[in-house]
Amino acid sequence: MADNDTPQSEEQTGSRLIMRIVSELFGSPLNLGLLGICGFLIYKIISSRRSTDSTPVKEPELPPLKKQDFTLEQLREYDGKGSDGRVLIAVNGKVFDVTRGKRFYGPGGPYGLFAGHDASRALATFSLGEDALKNEYDDLSDLNSLQMESIREWEMQFQEKYVYVGKLLKPGEQPTDYSDTEDDEKTETEKKVE
């Protein structure tokens, strides 16, 4: 009979423990409030996962921009507000098509003020103010070596992620004539590599 008493007492102990936990959780108005908040947060997490599972509507991709050089005035036309919505940004004298990252660099994006501008100085100085964007060509000669290194790092990141479309012209500089044969040669070279 002693063996039969032990399982009953363990069951009673487990049952008491559960009752004690339940009474602690539901016995205080503060605990009830915290339980309600936890339940609401769990609901929000689960419901947000369901809504993000649906495929977002993708904007149609624009055809590649023909390789060309840009003056500052020409670059300003590509601020994401035009009819095609294309966004170009210059970094260290190179112009990149960042339309793929439009939610960052386009109108209303956190870096939207870079759209259609030379963002080199702003990136070098980590400034998101309009004072870092100049209306005339910026040779960046007054930046220190650390800032110039920062620009080169940003340039490398843009080269890895976005399409290089040309260079930013200095005042009086003539644009380079990028022939269609250059593009054909590059395409053939890429096919050979594959």
Buried (B, 14 or more C-beta within 10 A) or exposed (E): EEEEEEEEEEEEEEEEEEEEEEEEEEEEEEEEEEEEEEEEEEEEEEEEEEEEEEEEEEEEEEEEBEBBBBBBEBBBEBBBBEEEBBBBBBBBBBBBBBBBBBEBBBEEBEBBBBBBBBBBBBBBBEEBEEEBBBEEBBEBEEBEEEBBEBBEEBBEEBEEEBBEBBBBBEEEEEEEEBEEEEEEEEEEEEEEEE
